[in-house]
Amino acid sequence: MTDFETIIYERPADKVARIVLNRVDARNAQSMRMLYEVNEAFDIAAQDDSISVIILSANGPHFSAGHDLRDAEGAQLVAEHQRVGTWCGFGCDGAQSQMAIEKEMYIGLSERWRNIPKPTIAAVQGKVIAGGLMLVWPCDLVVAAQDALFQDNTVSMGVAGAEFFNHPFEVGVRKAKEMLFTSDFLSAREARELGMVNHVVPLDELESFTLSMAARIAEKPLFALRLAKESVNVAQDNQGRVNAMQTSFAYHQLCHSHNQQVHGMLIDPSFMDRTFAKKSADPQRKG
């Protein structure tokens, strides 16, 4: 079995694999290395005929704080790994490199995980912010602890939404707009009412509940599970999801280019000023 730096791969039950995010000190913020390791772990589970269900979970109090904005390994790691897409230009100047990296690492991986031909379950606790949604939303089922909070704060950063723009299909059009415009959190209960989450359970039952669900699903014939999953995914795609995703990704890249020209960085720096001001105003607030 492959040794990983940022995740844990385990077999907690018969026919069940579990991928565990394990950058607890960074609130499981997604470095490029973590994303490639998650992808490799998904590949291991997908290609193992003794596995029928894959769980994605996280150690620590929070599932994921989003993209690790301090990570600078992007182009180097892409060069080291087998690419999941056919995009190129990772070492080019201007917008080309950033778009290529995000097309590979963000939307490319999320789309790939969504279409893995085995049922996947996200087990979520604590905060799930922006890029964290791009780990949860590709999964077929979502089990949330009662303390789970979901947020896309990218508009506050001067960007038109996360790269895997599944918002309207997860929470509906009205709530998607509110979620983006305000950057407010959705509670686990609200997310369940909107259809984004399947079950909400006490935190101390999250692992056992999810594992029990996975074990029940794993009893079903795998070929039937695969075709049922693909049928639902195709139905969603026929509603326009693929075209909407392509358009929103292009707008996302336009925002990056705009911010780079105006501010000299990929996001609007006023976001960091506001965030720092909030932390300074609340001495109990951490990170």
FIMARNU-282379 format. One line per 4 residues: number of its first residue (from 1); their letters; for each residue x, y, z of N, C-alpha, C. Coordinates in steps of 0.02 Angstrom, whole numbers, plus 32768, in hexadecimal, padded with zeros to 4 digits. Example, Ala and Ser with C-alpha at 12.3 -4.5 7.8 and 13.67 -1.06 7.14 Angstrom:
<sites>
1	as	8294,7EE4,8186,8267,7F1F,8186,8294,7F5B,8186 ~ 8282,7F90,8162,82AC,7FCB,8165,8285,8002,818A $
</sites>
This chain:
<sites>
1	mtdf	802A,7FC4,8000,8000,8000,8000,802C,803F,8000 ~ 8017,8070,7FDA,803C,80AF,7FD5,803C,80D4,8017 ~ 8077,80F0,8029,807B,811B,8064,806A,8162,8050 ~ 803D,8182,8075,8028,81C6,8066,803F,81F6,809C $
5	etii	8049,8234,8089,805F,8268,80B8,8024,828D,80D7 ~ 7FEE,8296,80B1,7FB9,82C3,80C7,7F76,82A1,80D2 ~ 7F71,8261,80C1,7F33,823C,80C9,7F43,81F7,80E6 ~ 7F0E,81D4,80FB,7F13,818F,8111,7EE4,8165,80E6 $
9	yerp	7EFB,812D,80CF,7ED0,80FE,80A9,7EC8,80BF,80D3 ~ 7E89,80AB,80DE,7E7D,8072,8109,7E41,8049,80F1 ~ 7E3C,800D,810D,7E05,7FDF,80FE,7DDF,7FD2,813E ~ 7DAE,7FFC,8150,7D8D,7FF5,8191,7D59,7FBE,8194 $
13	adkv	7D45,7FA3,815A,7D13,7F6D,8159,7D19,7F48,8117 ~ 7CFA,7F0E,8113,7CFA,7EE7,80D6,7CDB,7F10,809D ~ 7CFD,7F13,8065,7CE7,7F34,8028,7CE4,7F81,802F ~ 7D01,7F9C,8063,7CFF,7FE5,806F,7D46,8000,8076 $
17	ariv	7D55,8035,8051,7D94,8059,8059,7D84,809E,8077 ~ 7DB3,80B8,809D,7DAA,80FB,80BA,7DE9,8125,80AE ~ 7DDF,8160,8092,7E14,8191,8087,7E0B,81C8,80BB ~ 7E3F,81D4,80E3,7E39,8203,811B,7E69,823E,8110 $
21	lnrv	7E4F,827A,810A,7E79,82B5,8107,7E9E,82BD,8149 ~ 7EDF,82CB,8146,7F06,82C9,8184,7F39,8302,8187 ~ 7F22,833F,8177,7F4B,837B,8183,7F29,83A3,81BB ~ 7F25,8385,81F5,7EFD,83A1,822C,7F15,83E5,8240 $
25	darn	7F56,83EF,8244,7F72,8430,8259,7F5F,8468,8229 ~ 7F52,8456,81EA,7F3E,8488,81B8,7EF3,8487,81AC ~ 7ECE,8468,81DA,7E85,8461,81D2,7E74,843E,8190 ~ 7EA0,8411,817D,7E97,83EB,813F,7E90,8418,8101 $
29	aqsm	7EB2,8451,8103,7EB6,847A,80C7,7ED8,8451,8090 ~ 7EC0,845A,8053,7ED6,842F,801C,7F14,8449,7FFA ~ 7F4B,842A,800A,7F87,8436,7FE2,7F80,840E,7FA1 ~ 7FA8,8420,7F6F,7FA7,83FA,7F31,7FBA,83B1,7F3E $
33	rmly	7FE8,83A7,7F6C,7FFD,8362,7F7C,7FC3,833B,7F99 ~ 7F9C,835A,7FC5,7F62,8337,7FE1,7F31,8323,7FA9 ~ 7F24,8350,7F7B,7EF4,8341,7F46,7F0B,8307,7F1B ~ 7F4B,8306,7F09,7F65,82CF,7EE2,7F64,828D,7F0A $
37	evne	7F70,8292,7F4B,7F6E,8255,7F74,7F27,823B,7F7B ~ 7EF7,8269,7F83,7EB1,8254,7F84,7E9F,8232,7F42 ~ 7EB5,824E,7F0B,7EA7,8231,7ECA,7EC6,81EB,7EC3 ~ 7F03,81E5,7EDB,7F24,81A3,7ED7,7EFF,8170,7F02 $
41	afdi	7EE8,8186,7F3D,7EC3,8158,7F69,7E80,8144,7F49 ~ 7E5E,8174,7F2A,7E20,8163,7F06,7E2F,8130,7ECF ~ 7E67,8138,7EAC,7E79,8108,7E78,7E84,80C2,7E95 ~ 7EA8,80BF,7ECC,7EB4,807E,7EEC,7E72,805B,7EFC $
45	aaqd	7E44,8081,7F1B,7E04,8064,7F2E,7DD9,8053,7EF1 ~ 7DDA,807E,7EBE,7DB1,8073,7E83,7DC8,8035,7E5C ~ 7E0A,8029,7E5C,7E25,7FF2,7E35,7E2A,7FB1,7E5C ~ 7E17,7FB2,7E9B,7E18,7F76,7EC5,7DD3,7F56,7EC2 $
49	dsis	7DCE,7F1B,7EA3,7D8D,7EFB,7E99,7D6F,7EE2,7EDB ~ 7D96,7EE2,7F11,7D7A,7ECD,7F51,7D5A,7F08,7F77 ~ 7D5E,7F44,7F5A,7D40,7F80,7F79,7D00,7F93,7F53 ~ 7CCB,7F9F,7F78,7C8B,7FB4,7F5A,7C77,7FFB,7F6B $
53	viil	7C8E,8014,7FA4,7C7A,8056,7FBB,7CB8,807A,7FD6 ~ 7CBC,80BC,7FC9,7CF5,80E5,7FDF,7CDB,811D,800B ~ 7CF7,8123,8047,7CE7,815A,8075,7D1F,818D,8073 ~ 7D0C,81CD,8071,7D3C,8204,8077,7D2D,8228,80B8 $
57	sang	7D5E,8229,80E6,7D54,8249,8128,7D92,8272,8139 ~ 7D94,828C,8176,7DCB,82B8,8189,7DD9,82B2,81D4 ~ 7E18,82B2,81E6,7E2C,82B6,822C,7E28,82FE,8244 ~ 7E21,8307,8285,7E20,834A,82A2,7DDA,8367,82A6 $
61	phfs	7DD5,83A4,82C1,7D93,83C3,82CB,7D72,83DC,828C ~ 7D98,83E6,8256,7D7C,8403,8219,7D8C,83D7,81DD ~ 7D5A,83D0,81B1,7D63,83A7,8175,7D95,83C6,8146 ~ 7D8C,8406,8134,7DBD,8427,8109,7DB2,8472,8107 $
65	aghd	7DE8,8497,8111,7DE5,84E1,810F,7DED,84FB,80C9 ~ 7DED,84CF,8096,7DF1,84E6,8051,7E37,84DF,8034 ~ 7E44,8503,7FFE,7E86,8501,7FDF,7EBA,851F,800E ~ 7EF4,8502,800E,7F2C,851E,8035,7F4C,8555,800B $
69	lrda	7F3C,8594,801C,7F53,85CD,7FF4,7F9F,85D8,7FFB ~ 7FBF,85B5,802A,8007,85BC,8032,802E,8589,8007 ~ 8009,855B,7FE9,8029,8525,7FC3,8047,8540,7F83 ~ 8086,852F,7F77,80A8,8547,7F3A,80C3,850E,7F0F $
73	egaq	80A8,84D2,7F1A,80C3,8497,7EF7,80A0,8487,7EB6 ~ 806E,84AF,7EA3,8042,849E,7E6C,8062,8482,7E2D ~ 8086,84AD,7E08,80A2,8499,7DC8,80D4,8460,7DD0 ~ 80FA,8461,7E06,812C,842C,7E12,810A,83E9,7E1C $
77	lvae	80D4,83E7,7E45,80B2,83A8,7E52,808E,838E,7E14 ~ 8072,83BB,7DED,8051,83A6,7DAF,8084,8383,7D83 ~ 80C1,839D,7D80,80F5,8380,7D56,810A,833A,7D70 ~ 8103,8330,7DB2,8119,82F1,7DD0,80E6,82B9,7DCB $
81	hqrv	80A6,82CB,7DBF,8071,8299,7DC1,8052,828E,7D7C ~ 8033,8255,7D75,800C,8246,7D39,7FCF,8274,7D38 ~ 7FC9,829C,7D04,7F93,82CC,7D02,7F50,82A9,7CF6 ~ 7F1C,82C6,7D13,7ED9,82A9,7D0C,7EB6,82C4,7CCE $
85	gtwc	7ECE,82FC,7CB2,7EAF,831A,7C78,7EE1,8324,7C40 ~ 7ECC,8346,7C0C,7EF7,8351,7BD1,7F0C,8399,7BCB ~ 7EFC,83C3,7BFD,7F0F,8409,7BF9,7F5A,8411,7BFE ~ 7F74,8448,7BE4,7FBD,8453,7BE4,7FCB,849D,7BF3 $
89	gfgc	800A,84AE,7BF5,801E,84F3,7C02,802C,8502,7C4A ~ 803F,84CF,7C71,8049,84D8,7CB9,8083,8506,7CCA ~ 80B3,850B,7C9D,80ED,8535,7CAA,80EC,8577,7C84 ~ 80B5,8587,7C64,80B1,85C4,7C3A,80A6,8602,7C65 $
93	dgaq	80B0,863B,7C45,80A5,867B,7C67,805B,868E,7C66 ~ 804B,86C2,7C8C,8009,86DE,7C8C,7FD4,86AF,7CA9 ~ 7F97,86B4,7C8E,7F5E,868E,7CA8,7F63,8644,7C95 ~ 7F8C,8633,7C64,7F8E,85EE,7C4C,7F9F,85BC,7C83 $
97	sqma	7FD3,85CC,7CA9,7FEA,859D,7CDC,7FB5,8593,7D12 ~ 7F99,85CA,7D2B,7F67,85C5,7D61,7F2A,859E,7D4A ~ 7F13,85AD,7D0D,7ED9,8589,7CF3,7EE7,853F,7CEA ~ 7F22,852F,7CD1,7F35,84E9,7CC6,7F36,84C3,7D08 $
101	ieke	7F56,84E1,7D3B,7F5B,84C0,7D7C,7F15,84B5,7D99 ~ 7EEA,84E7,7D97,7EA8,84E0,7DB5,7E7C,84B1,7D8D ~ 7E86,84AF,7D4B,7E5F,8480,7D22,7E73,8438,7D32 ~ 7EB2,842E,7D42,7ECB,83EC,7D55,7EBA,83DA,7D9D $
105	myig	7ECE,8406,7DCB,7ECD,83F5,7E12,7E89,83FE,7E33 ~ 7E61,842C,7E1B,7E23,843B,7E3D,7DE7,841E,7E19 ~ 7DD2,843E,7DE3,7D98,8423,7DBF,7DA7,83DE,7DA1 ~ 7DE5,83D4,7D8A,7DF6,8393,7D6C,7DEF,835A,7D9D $
109	lser	7E0B,8362,7DD9,7E07,832D,7E0A,7DC0,8324,7E25 ~ 7D9E,835B,7E32,7D5A,8356,7E4D,7D2B,8332,7E1C ~ 7D30,8343,7DDC,7D07,8320,7DAA,7D19,82D6,7DA7 ~ 7D58,82C7,7DAC,7D6F,8282,7DA9,7D52,825A,7DE3 $
113	wrni	7D55,8277,7E20,7D3C,8254,7E5B,7CF0,824B,7E58 ~ 7CCE,827C,7E3B,7C85,8276,7E35,7C72,8239,7E0C ~ 7C9B,8227,7DDC,7C8A,81F2,7DAD,7CAC,81B0,7DBC ~ 7CCC,81A9,7DF6,7CE8,8168,7E09,7CAF,8135,7E0A $
117	pkpt	7CB8,80FB,7DEB,7C81,80CC,7DE3,7C73,80A1,7E21 ~ 7C76,80C0,7E5B,7C64,809F,7E9A,7C44,80D4,7EC7 ~ 7C14,80C0,7EF0,7BF6,80F0,7F1F,7C29,810F,7F4E ~ 7C23,8150,7F59,7C4F,8174,7F86,7C26,8199,7FBA $
121	iaav	7C3F,819C,7FF6,7C1C,81BE,802D,7C4C,81EE,804F ~ 7C39,822D,8056,7C60,825D,807D,7C45,825F,80C4 ~ 7C71,8258,80F5,7C60,825E,813B,7C80,829F,8155 ~ 7C56,82CF,8167,7C6C,8314,816F,7C5F,832E,81B5 $
125	qgkv	7C91,8350,81D2,7C88,8371,8212,7CA9,83B6,8210 ~ 7C93,83E2,823C,7CB3,8424,8241,7CA9,844D,8202 ~ 7CDA,8476,81F2,7CD3,84A5,81BB,7CE8,8485,8178 ~ 7CC1,8495,8146,7CCF,8481,8101,7CCC,84C0,80D7 $
129	iagg	7D05,84DB,80C4,7D09,851D,80A6,7D22,851A,805E ~ 7CFD,8538,8030,7D12,8543,7FEA,7D2E,8502,7FCB ~ 7D70,84FD,7FC6,7D8D,84C1,7FA9,7D7A,8481,7FCC ~ 7D67,8486,800C,7D4F,844C,8030,7D0F,8430,8011 $
133	lmlv	7CE5,845D,7FF7,7CA8,8447,7FD5,7CB9,841E,7F97 ~ 7CF3,842B,7F79,7D07,8408,7F3D,7D20,83C1,7F4C ~ 7D28,83B1,7F8C,7D34,836C,7FA0,7CF3,8349,7FB1 ~ 7CC4,836E,7FCF,7C85,8351,7FE5,7C55,8347,7FAB $
137	wpcd	7C4C,837A,7F81,7C19,8377,7F4C,7C23,8340,7F19 ~ 7C60,832C,7F08,7C66,82F4,7ED8,7C4E,82B1,7EF5 ~ 7C46,82AC,7F37,7C31,826D,7F55,7BE7,8262,7F4B ~ 7BD3,8223,7F48,7B8D,8212,7F3A,7B5F,821F,7F74 $
141	lvva	7B77,8212,7FB0,7B4F,821C,7FED,7B79,8246,801E ~ 7B56,826D,8048,7B78,8296,807A,7B57,828A,80BE ~ 7B7F,8277,80EE,7B69,8271,8133,7B8E,82A7,815B ~ 7B68,82D1,817D,7B85,830A,81A0,7B7A,8304,81EB $
145	aqda	7BAD,8315,8211,7BA5,831C,8259,7B7C,835B,8267 ~ 7B5D,835E,82A1,7B33,8396,82B2,7B58,83D8,82B4 ~ 7B9A,83D6,82BD,7BC2,8414,82C0,7BDB,842A,827C ~ 7BCA,8407,8246,7BE4,8417,8204,7BC9,845A,81EC $
149	lfqd	7BF5,8481,81CC,7BE4,84C2,81B0,7C03,84C7,816A ~ 7BDB,84DD,813A,7BF1,84DF,80F4,7BF1,8527,80DB ~ 7C28,853B,80BA,7C2F,8580,80A3,7C56,8584,8062 ~ 7C3E,85AF,8035,7C67,85C4,7FFC,7C71,860F,8002 $
153	ntvs	7CAD,8622,8016,7CBD,8669,8021,7CE7,8687,7FE8 ~ 7CE5,8667,7FAE,7D10,867D,7F77,7CFC,86C1,7F5B ~ 7CBB,86D1,7F5B,7CA7,8714,7F43,7CC6,874A,7F6F ~ 7CCD,873D,7FAF,7CEF,876C,7FDC,7D38,8775,7FC8 $
157	mgva	7D53,8744,7FA6,7D98,8748,7F8F,7D9E,8768,7F4A ~ 7D65,877C,7F2D,7D65,8799,7EEB,7D65,8766,7EB3 ~ 7D4C,8729,7EC2,7D48,86F3,7E91,7D00,86DB,7E8E ~ 7CEA,86C6,7E53,7CA2,86B9,7E48,7C8A,8675,7E60 $
161	gaef	7CAE,8654,7E8C,7C99,8613,7EA5,7CD0,85E0,7EA1 ~ 7CC9,85AA,7EC6,7CFB,8574,7EC4,7CFE,8554,7E7F ~ 7D37,8535,7E70,7D43,851B,7E2C,7D11,84E5,7E1A ~ 7CFF,84BA,7E49,7CCC,8486,7E3C,7C89,84A5,7E4F $
165	fnhp	7C6A,84C8,7E1F,7C30,84F2,7E2C,7BF0,84C9,7E29 ~ 7BE3,84A2,7E5D,7BA8,8477,7E5E,7B70,8494,7E88 ~ 7B78,84D2,7E9D,7B4A,84F2,7ECD,7B00,84EB,7EBA ~ 7AEB,84FE,7E7D,7AA3,84FA,7E6D,7A87,84B4,7E71 $
169	fevg	7AB1,8482,7E64,7A9A,843D,7E66,7A9C,8420,7EAC ~ 7ABF,8440,7EDA,7AC3,8429,7F1E,7A8E,8448,7F4C ~ 7A83,8489,7F44,7A57,84AD,7F73,7A1E,84D2,7F51 ~ 7A1A,84D0,7F0E,79E7,84F5,7EEA,7A00,853A,7ED8 $
173	vrka	79DE,8559,7EA7,79F5,8598,7E8B,79F3,85D1,7EBE ~ 79BB,85DA,7EE2,79B6,8612,7F11,79EA,860D,7F49 ~ 79F0,85D2,7F66,7A1F,85CB,7F9E,7A67,85CF,7F84 ~ 7A73,85B8,7F48,7AB7,85BD,7F2C,7ACC,8606,7F26 $
177	keml	7A9D,8630,7F0F,7AAD,8678,7F0A,7AB9,8696,7F4F ~ 7A8F,8685,7F7F,7A99,86A0,7FC3,7ADB,8688,7FE0 ~ 7AEA,8649,7FD6,7B29,862C,7FF0,7B65,8651,7FD4 ~ 7B63,8660,7F93,7B9B,8683,7F73,7B9C,86CD,7F85 $
181	ftsd	7B63,86EE,7F82,7B61,8736,7F8D,7B74,8749,7FD4 ~ 7B61,8720,8006,7B6B,8733,804C,7BA9,8713,806B ~ 7BC1,86DB,8050,7BF6,86B3,806E,7BE2,8696,80B2 ~ 7BA1,8693,80C0,7B8A,8677,8100,7B92,862B,8100 $
185	flsa	7B96,8610,813C,7B98,85C7,8144,7B53,85A8,813E ~ 7B50,856C,8124,7B15,8542,8127,7B20,8510,8160 ~ 7AEF,8509,818B,7AF4,84D6,81C0,7AE7,8491,81A3 ~ 7AF8,845E,81C8,7AEA,841A,81B2,7A9F,8410,81A8 $
189	rear	7A77,842B,81D5,7A2F,8423,81D0,7A15,8445,8191 ~ 7A2C,8483,8183,7A16,84A5,8146,7A2B,847F,8108 ~ 7A68,8466,8109,7A81,8441,80CF,7A57,8402,80C3 ~ 7A41,83E2,80F8,7A17,83A7,80F0,79D3,83BA,80D4 $
193	elgm	79B6,83F1,80EC,7975,8407,80D4,7978,8419,8089 ~ 79B2,8431,8073,79BB,8444,802D,79CC,8409,8000 ~ 79D9,83CF,801D,79EA,8394,7FF7,7A33,8389,7FEA ~ 7A5E,83B4,8006,7AA6,83AE,7FFC,7AC4,8377,8028 $
197	vnhv	7AA5,836B,8061,7ABC,833A,8092,7A86,8304,809B ~ 7A9B,82C5,809F,7A6B,828E,80A7,7A56,8285,80EF ~ 7A86,8288,811D,7A78,827B,8163,7AA1,82A9,8190 ~ 7A84,82BD,81C8,7AA7,82E4,81FB,7AA6,82BB,823B $
201	vpld	7AE1,82B0,8257,7AE7,8284,8292,7B13,82A6,82C7 ~ 7B0E,8291,8305,7B3C,82AB,8338,7B85,829D,8324 ~ 7BB1,82CA,8338,7BF7,82C4,8325,7C15,8281,8338 ~ 7C04,8268,8374,7C22,822A,838C,7C05,81EC,8368 $
205	eles	7BD2,81F6,833D,7BB6,81BF,8317,7BC7,81C3,82CD ~ 7BEC,81F7,82BA,7BF9,8202,8272,7C1D,81C7,8253 ~ 7C52,81AF,8272,7C79,8178,8256,7C50,8138,8252 ~ 7C2F,8126,8289,7C0A,80E7,828B,7BCE,80E8,825C $
209	ftls	7BAA,8121,8259,7B70,8126,822E,7B85,811F,81E5 ~ 7BBA,8143,81D1,7BD1,8141,818C,7BE9,80FB,817A ~ 7C0D,80DC,81A7,7C27,8099,8198,7BEE,8067,8192 ~ 7BBB,806D,81BC,7B81,8041,81B7,7B5D,804A,8174 $
213	maar	7B55,8088,815F,7B35,8095,811E,7B5F,8078,80E6 ~ 7BA1,8082,80E9,7BCD,8066,80B5,7BC8,801A,80B2 ~ 7BC5,7FFA,80EC,7BC1,7FB1,80EE,7B80,7F98,80CF ~ 7B48,7FBC,80DB,7B08,7FA8,80BD,7B0A,7FAF,8071 $
217	iaek	7B27,7FE5,805A,7B2C,7FF0,8012,7B59,7FBC,7FF2 ~ 7B8F,7FAA,8015,7BC0,7F7B,7FFA,7BA4,7F36,7FF0 ~ 7B6B,7F27,800F,7B4B,7EE6,8006,7B2B,7EDF,7FC1 ~ 7B1D,7F17,7F9F,7AFB,7F16,7F5F,7B2C,7F01,7F27 $
221	plfa	7B13,7EE5,7EF0,7B3E,7ED4,7EB7,7B61,7F13,7E9D ~ 7BA2,7F0F,7E96,7BC9,7F4B,7E84,7BB8,7F64,7E3E ~ 7BAB,7F37,7E0F,7B9C,7F4D,7DCB,7B5B,7F76,7DCA ~ 7B2A,7F60,7DF1,7AEB,7F85,7DF5,7AF6,7FC9,7E16 $
225	lrla	7B1F,7FCB,7E49,7B2F,800B,7E6A,7B50,803B,7E39 ~ 7B7F,8021,7E12,7BA2,804C,7DE2,7B72,806B,7DAF ~ 7B45,8041,7D95,7B18,805A,7D62,7AE3,8089,7D7F ~ 7ACE,807C,7DBD,7A9F,80A9,7DDD,7ABF,80ED,7DE8 $
229	kesv	7AFD,80EE,7DFE,7B21,812D,7E08,7B28,8153,7DC6 ~ 7B3C,8130,7D92,7B45,8151,7D52,7B03,816C,7D37 ~ 7ACD,8148,7D43,7A8B,815E,7D2B,7A78,81A1,7D4B ~ 7A83,81A7,7D8D,7A72,81E5,7DAF,7AA0,821D,7D98 $
233	nvaq	7AE0,820F,7D91,7B0F,8242,7D7B,7AFE,825C,7D34 ~ 7AEB,822E,7D08,7AD8,8242,7CC5,7A99,826D,7CC6 ~ 7A69,825B,7CF1,7A2C,8283,7CF7,7A3D,82CA,7D0C ~ 7A6B,82D2,7D3B,7A7F,8315,7D52,7AA4,833A,7D1B $
237	dnqg	7ACF,8317,7CF7,7AF4,8337,7CC0,7AC5,834E,7C89 ~ 7A91,8329,7C7C,7A61,833C,7C49,7A37,8379,7C5C ~ 7A3A,838C,7C9B,7A1A,83CA,7CB2,7A46,8407,7CA5 ~ 7A80,83FD,7C88,7AAB,8435,7C77,7AE7,843F,7CA4 $
241	rvna	7AF4,840F,7CD0,7B2A,8417,7D01,7B6E,8421,7CDF ~ 7B7D,83FB,7CAB,7BBF,83FE,7C8C,7BCC,8442,7C6C ~ 7B9B,845C,7C47,7BA3,849D,7C28,7BA8,84D4,7C5C ~ 7B80,84CF,7C91,7B83,8501,7CC7,7BC8,8500,7CE8 $
245	mqts	7BE3,84C4,7CF2,7C25,84BD,7D11,7C5B,84DD,7CE7 ~ 7C58,84D3,7CA6,7C8B,84F0,7C79,7C88,853C,7C79 ~ 7C4B,8558,7C78,7C43,85A0,7C79,7C5C,85BE,7CBB ~ 7C48,85A0,7CF2,7C5C,85BB,7D33,7CA7,85B7,7D3D $
249	fayh	7CC7,8581,7D24,7D0F,857B,7D29,7D32,85B3,7D02 ~ 7D17,85C3,7CC7,7D34,85F9,7C9F,7D2D,863C,7CC4 ~ 7CF3,8648,7CE3,7CEA,8685,7D0A,7D1A,8687,7D45 ~ 7D25,864F,7D64,7D54,864A,7D9C,7D9A,8660,7D85 $
253	qlch	7DAF,8648,7D4B,7DF1,865B,7D31,7DF3,86A5,7D1E ~ 7DBC,86C0,7D04,7DBA,8707,7CF5,7DC3,8731,7D34 ~ 7DA4,871B,7D6B,7DAD,873E,7DAB,7DF6,873D,7DC1 ~ 7E16,8703,7DBA,7E5D,86FF,7DCC,7E86,8731,7DA2 $
257	shnq	7E79,8731,7D61,7E9F,875E,7D35,7E92,87A7,7D46 ~ 7E53,87B7,7D54,7E42,87FC,7D68,7E66,8810,7DA8 ~ 7E64,87E5,7DDA,7E85,87F5,7E19,7ED0,87FB,7E11 ~ 7EEC,87D1,7DE6,7F34,87D5,7DDA,7F47,8817,7DBB $
261	qvhg	7F1E,882F,7D8C,7F2C,886F,7D6C,7F22,88AA,7D9A ~ 7EED,88A7,7DC3,7EDC,88E0,7DEE,7F03,88DF,7E2F ~ 7F0A,88A4,7E4D,7F27,889F,7E90,7F6B,887E,7E92 ~ 7F80,885F,7E5A,7FC0,883D,7E59,7FBE,87FA,7E7C $
265	mlid	7F82,87DE,7E87,7F7A,879D,7EA6,7F38,877E,7E8F ~ 7F2F,873E,7E9C,7EF6,871A,7E80,7EB4,872B,7EA1 ~ 7EB6,8744,7EDF,7E79,8756,7F02,7E7C,879F,7F16 ~ 7E42,87BB,7F28,7E3F,8800,7F3F,7E5C,8804,7F85 $
269	psfm	7E91,882B,7F8F,7EB2,882C,7FD1,7E87,8847,8009 ~ 7E51,886A,7FF8,7E25,8883,802D,7E06,884A,8055 ~ 7E02,880F,8037,7DE9,87D4,805B,7E15,87C5,8097 ~ 7E56,87C7,808D,7E85,87B9,80C4,7E82,87F0,80F8 $
273	drtf	7E7A,882E,80E3,7E74,8865,8112,7E36,885C,813F ~ 7DFE,884A,8120,7DC1,8840,8146,7DC7,8805,8176 ~ 7DE7,87D0,815D,7DF0,8795,8187,7E1C,87A4,81C3 ~ 7E52,87C9,81B7,7E7F,87DC,81EE,7E5C,8809,8220 $
277	akks	7E32,8837,8207,7E0E,8864,8233,7DDE,883E,8260 ~ 7DBD,880B,8245,7D8F,87E3,826D,7DB4,87BD,82A3 ~ 7DEE,87A1,8291,7E15,877C,82C3,7E2E,87AB,82FA ~ 7E43,87E7,82E7,7E5C,8817,8318,7E24,882E,8347 $
281	adpq	7DE8,8832,832D,7DAF,8849,8355,7D98,8813,8386 ~ 7DA8,87D5,8378,7D94,879D,83A2,7DD2,8778,83BA ~ 7DEB,8786,83F5,7E29,8767,840D,7E23,871C,8418 ~ 7DE3,8702,841B,7DDA,86BB,8425,7DDC,8695,83E2 $
285	rkg	7DD8,86BA,83AC,7DD6,869B,836A,7E1B,8683,8355 ~ 7E1F,8647,833C,7E5F,862A,8328,7E60,861B,82DD ~ 7E9C,8621,82BE,7EA7,8609,827B,7E7D,8629,8245 $
</sites>
